[in-house]
Amino acid sequence: MSAPLPPELAQRWRPSLVLKRDVFSTVERGRFVTPEGEIDAVLRRTDGVPWWSRLLARHLFRRERRALAAAAPLAIAPRLLYADDTFLVRSFIDGVALHIARPAGDLAYFRSARDALRRLHRLGVTHNDLAKEQNWLRGADGKAYVTDFQLAFVFRRRSKLFRLAAYEDLRHALKHKRTYAPQALTAAERRILARKSLPTRIWMATGKRVYRAITRGVFGFVDREGGGPRLVHDAPVIVAALKTSAQVRDAAVVAYPDRRSGTGLYAFVETLQPGCERELLDAIASRKITAPERLQIVPALPRNASGGVRLEILQLVAMNQVDLIDQLVTSAAERELVAGIVAGRQNLRDRFSF
């Protein structure tokens, strides 16, 4: 059970929606009053975690608080706005996660990422969780930013352990460059990608298996995008159920932060038959599975050149971050299609509504 906010924080914080809730913390989006005025911000709180995860949760909380404070001068990470032993407020970065932005061929972005990492390491801070694409952001300005510093460490000196951690940070950054701009990899970068550090090789062979068993089996962390077990287990069943209808040409399901459940599912259904929502929901119910929180009929789903559904655009529609879509649109025809989807979106309440 979450406790009331301390008076000083309660006077300055206005919540909007829950972004994430797990056994280590609850993360909320909202507005925070600073001396310069009210700004978009994110609150992490550990007051509602289970007793059995409390020690680890607070350890991760302290690591994030220390790392954000150290990284403050760099402007490549969220600004630490408020922190005590239980609550932490950081600024909100106007950008989208790497797996949504998908900056294919964007060499300027990856130069920015390399520079951000170099400056972070110069301060003695290693992130230690940059393999996850959601921890890299592509800002509205096109530059790279990093977030989620719960596993970060601040070193007092450039020890051997620091050099190993910094090397792995760089290697993980280069893995993302290999995914989206492989032609731009230098010979030196390819050598780094080919050579894992010894601790990493040991971890991959031993500890990672235990880690996956615990995080997936006990904590339910099963997908890189943060959608949780429902996105992994329920979404494919929902799509299959929707496709049993003869009038459905295709369907896609994405996850989004939900006020009530923490994580909701949003189904986009491609059909030329409007008004068939009830029939489609009945088809899902027949599979004995919880229906998606949102279901939207669309005449066509946005697709890439190879015909795949552009889930990154649908993800932003589901999260009601429609102001970030324009930088992803590639043609006038796609812009017109997406504009129609945006106009009919179902998740209007989970944007700021003060």
N, C-alpha and C positions, 0 to 999 in steps of 0.2 A: 504494500500500500504506500503510495507516494504521500509525503508530508507536505504541509503548506510551505511555500517559498519563504525564505527569511525576509523580513520587512524591507530591507534595503533593496533586495532584488525584486520583490513583488511590486514595488513602486516604479520600477524601470522596465519590467518585462511584460509584453503583451503577446500571449501565445496565439498561433494560428492553426497549426496542425502537427500531428505526430509524424515524424519522418521514419523512425525506427524504434523498435522496442525489443530488447533481448535480455539475457540473464546478466549482462554487464552494465547496461545503462538504458535510459530512455532518451531519445534525441528528438527535440521539438524545433519547429521553425516558428519565427515570430518577429517582433520588433523590439528593439532595445534603445532606451534613452541614454545618449552619451552627451558630454558637454557640447559637442558640435551639432546635436539634434538627434532625432529618432532615425534609426537605420535598420535594415534587414539583418537578422542575426539568427544564430542557432544555439540552443541550450542543450547541454548534456547534463543529465542528473542521475545520481546513483542511489538516491534514497529509496527507490522501489525495488531494488534487486533482491533476489532470494538470499537467505542467510548463508547458504552453502557456496555462493559465488561472490560474497561480499568482499573478502580479502583480495581476491584477484581483480575484482572490478575496481576497487579503490587504488590498487597498484597501477592498473592501466590508466586510470583517471589522473593520477599524479604524474605519470610519464607524459601524457598529453599536455597537461598544464605546464610542465617545465619546458617541454620542447616548443610549444607555441610562444611562450615568453621569450625563449632564446631566439626564435626565428622572426620575431616581430620587426626588426629593422629591415628585413629583406623584401617585404611586400610580395612574397611568393606563396604565402600560406594565410589562412584566416588570422585576423588580429584577435588577440586575447583581450576581451572587454571586461570580464568579471570572473573571479574564481574564488571559491573557498574550498572546504574539504569535501563538499558534496555536489556543488553546482558550478558549472563552467559555461560561460557565454562567449562565443566567438563570432566574428563577423561572417556574413554570408557572401560568398564569392559568386558574382554574376557569370556563370558559365555552366557547361554541361560535362558530364563524365566522359572519359575517353571512349568507352564502348558505345556511347550514344553519338558523340561528335564524329568518330571514325575519320580522323584527319588524313585520309589517303593522299600521299604525295605532298603533304604540307611540310616542307622542309623548314620553314620559318618556325613552325610550332616545335619541332624537335630540336632546333637550335636553342629555342627558348627553354625547353625542358633540360637540356644539357647545362645551360647557364644557371638555371635555378638550382639544379643539383650541386653544381660546383660551389655556388655561394652558400648553400646550406651546409655542405661539408666543411667549408672554410671556417664556419662558426663552431665546428665540432659536433654538429647534429647529424645523426643518421636516421632515416625514416623507418627502414626495416620492414616495410609492407608495400613496396611499390610494384610487386608483381600483379596486384589487383588493379584492373583498369579503372575501377570506380574511385580510386584514390588519386588519379590524375584528372585534372579538369582542363578543358579548353575554354578560357575566358572569352567574354564577349569581345575583347580586344585581340583575340587570336593567340594570346600567349598561354604558356603552360603554368599551372598552379598545382600545388599538392595539398591534400587534406587528410584527415583522420590520422592523427599522430599518436594513437594509443600505444603503439609498439615502438615509438621513437626513443632514441637514447641521446643524451647530451654528455659528451666526453670532455673531461678536463684537459686531456692531452691527446696527442695523435699517436695512441698506442697501437700495437699490432691488431688488437681487437677492433679498434676504430677503423683501421685500414681495410680489414676484412669486411666489416659492415658497409663501409663506403663503396668498396668494390662491388658488393652484391647489389647495392642500390643502383649503381651504374649499369650493371649487367641486366637488371630487370627493366631499367629504362630503355636499354637498347633492344630488348625483346619486343617492346611495343613499337619501336622504330622499325624493326624487322617486319612486323605485322603490317604496318601502314605505309612505310616508305623504304622497302628493302633495297631498292636501287641506289639509295643514298648512303648505305653503310660503307664505311671506310674499311681498309684491310685491318687496321688496328681494332676497330669495333667488332669485326667478325672474329678476330682472335679472342677478344674478351667473351663474346657469346659462346665460343666453343670451349672455354675453360672455366668451369665452376670452381669455387674455392674448396679446399679440403673439408672444412666444416659443413658446407652445403652438400657435398657429395655424401658425407656420413649421414646428414639429416635426411636426404632423399631416400637413402637406403634403409633407414631405421625409424627415426622419430616421426617423420612425416606420415607414415602409415598409422601410428598411434594417434597423432594429431587429427587426422581425417576421421578416424573411428570415433574420437571424442566429440569433435565439432559437429560431425554429421549425425552420429548416433545419439548423443546426449543433448547437444545444444540445437540441433536442427539447422545448422548453417550448411546449406547444400548447393547454393548457386552463387556465382560471382557477382551477379547484378544486384543481389540483396533482396530478391523477391521472396525468399524463404521457401519452405516445403510446398506451399500451394502452387507457386509458379512452376516448380519442378514436377510435382506429382499430379496436380489437378488440371493445370492448363492444357496438357496434351489430351486429356480425356474430354475436356470441354470442347476443344477444337474438333475432335473426332465426332462428338455428339452433334455439333452444329453441322458438320458436313454430311450427316445422314439425311438432312433435308434436301430435297431435289432442287430447291430454289436458291440454295447457298452455293456460290461459286468458290469461295475461299473464306478463311477466318484466321484471325491472329489474336493472341491474348498476351497482355503485358501486365506487370505489377505496378502499383503506385501507392504512395502513402495515403492511408485512410484514417480519418478522425477516430472512428470507433474501434476498428480491428487492428490498427497499426499498419497492416499491409492489405490492400485490396487487389482484386483482379478486374481488368477492363478488357472486354471482348469487342473487337471490331469485326463486323460480319459483312462480307461483300455479297450483295444481292440486289437485284433490280425490283424486288418485291417489298415495298415499304409496309409497315404496320404488322410485320410478322413476329414481333418480339415475343409475344406470349407463346406462340408455337415453338419458337426456338428455346425458350426457357423450359418448356415442358420436356423437350428432347433432352436437355441437360439433366433435369430432375429424374428422368428415367434411368440415368446412369448411376443414381444414388450418390450424387456428388453435389457439394455446395455450389450454387450458381454464382457467377461473377457479380461483383457489386455494381458494375456498369456494363451495359451492352448497347452498342451503337450500330445502327444500320448505315452502311456506306455503299455508294454505287460502284466504287473501285478502291482497292488498297494501293497506296503508293509503292512503287517497285523500283528496284535498281536496274541497271543495264542488263543484268543476267536474269532478270525476272523474279528475284527474291524480294519478299516484302521488306520495306524499309522500317524495321521495328524501332529504330532510333527516333524516327519522326512520330510514330504512334506512341512511343513512350513519353515524349514531351507533351503530346495532346492529353494523355491520361493523367499526367502530373499537373496539367494546366499551366505548364511553362511555355505557353505558345509564343511568347516574345523571343524565345531562343530558336525558333524553328527556321526563321528566314535564312540564317547562315548555313543551313543544311540543304535548302532547296536548290535544285540544279537546273531547272528549266521553267519557262513560263507555263507550260502545260501542267507540270507538277505543282507549281504554285497555285494554280486555279483549283486543282483537285484537293490539295491540302487545305486551302481556304474553306472549301465546303465542309470538310471534316471538322475543322476548327469551329466553324459556325454552329455545327450540330453537336458539339461535345457535351458529354453528360456530367463531367466533374467540375461544375462551376463553383461549388461551395468550398472546395478545398484549396482555393487560392485565398489570399488575405481577405477577410470579411469583417472588418472592425466597425 
